[in-house]
Amino acid sequence: MGNRTEVTEFLLLGLTNDPHLRVPLFMTFLLIYTLTVVGNLGMILLILLDSRLHTPMYYFLGNLSLVDFCSSSTVTPTVMAGLLVADKVISYNACAAQMFLFAGLVGVENYLLASMAYDRYAAVCKPLRYTTTMRTSVCAGLVIGCYVCSFLNACIHVGDTFSLSFCSSNIIHHFFCDVPPVMALSCSDKHVSELVLVYLVSFHIFFAIVVISTSYIFIFGTILRMHSAAGHRKALSTCASHFTAVSIFYGTTIFMYLQPSSSHSMDTDKIASVFYTMVIPMLNPMVYSLRNKEVKSAFLKVRSAFISWRPNKV
């Protein structure tokens, strides 16, 4: 055990060393994080308060909002603190915990997007059997499976990464403890660990993309056979929101993880990481709500109830 690692803490370099950029970046990330918290917790609150949103689609969306809130909270406060203080040290155990939480939550989002695609397939292609296909036990089983598979996968990544030796440098060229930049610090042979990372991530992404692609092939086939223009618009509107979220999420994930650590450009990785750790969790509630009449109606209903309640309270 003593020869495996001599590092007891890591130093995060953060996003920039330019003192002139720290305050503007802090204010930018504060705004992004505020929008993320308000958007995702607001979405969860609307789903809980409005009985019209107690459907499988919004059950998955509520879990997606919870995951986005948690994943952003795992990283963004650390980044903001690093912009204000000179000491960016993170302990060995805290680094492992952050890696575990973030890897697990990203995995949950991966499988939730696949589950949401299957839900849309059932709604569009099998509308008469939708209530029996997506009954409560099925939805709960899918969500529980998302969490269990993803956090088991995170255990493998964290165990594999921290089984390596860190005996030369403890400086992480990143703003949080992600797998590739931490693995790049190891002074031992990383070949097997890199293969484990690439193969596992490839499997999980490939499986989810197969489910999503297959679901949408059937969905588009059904849409083409529809004779109602209103049906076309409704189905395509639902698909557009999901496609936007899927494209953003998988584009950045594939870019980050499906390459060996020796091929990573740390500055490029930081830009991509800002996008998928902070921007995507902020965008998802907007993507699913801006053109969603049910969410807008629920918001107006809750707002009206709050306005009518205030005078009585006073």
Secondary structure, 3 states (H helix, E strand, C coil): CCCCCCCCEEEECCCCCCHHHHHHHHHHHHHHHHHHHHHHHHHHHHHHHCHHHCCHHHHHHHHHHHHHHHHHHHHHHHHHHHHHCCCCEEEHHHHHHHHHHHHHHHHHHHHHHHHHHHHHHHHHHCHHHHHHHCCHHHHHHHHHHHHHHHHHHHHHHHHHHCCCCCCCCCEECCCCCCHHHHHCCCCCCCHHHHHHHHHHHHHHHHHHHHHHHHHHHHHHHHHHCCCCHHHHHHHHHHHHHHHHHHHHHHHHHHHHHCCCHHHCCHHHHHHHHHHHHHHHHHHHHHHHHCCCHHHHHHHHHHHHHHHHHHHHHC
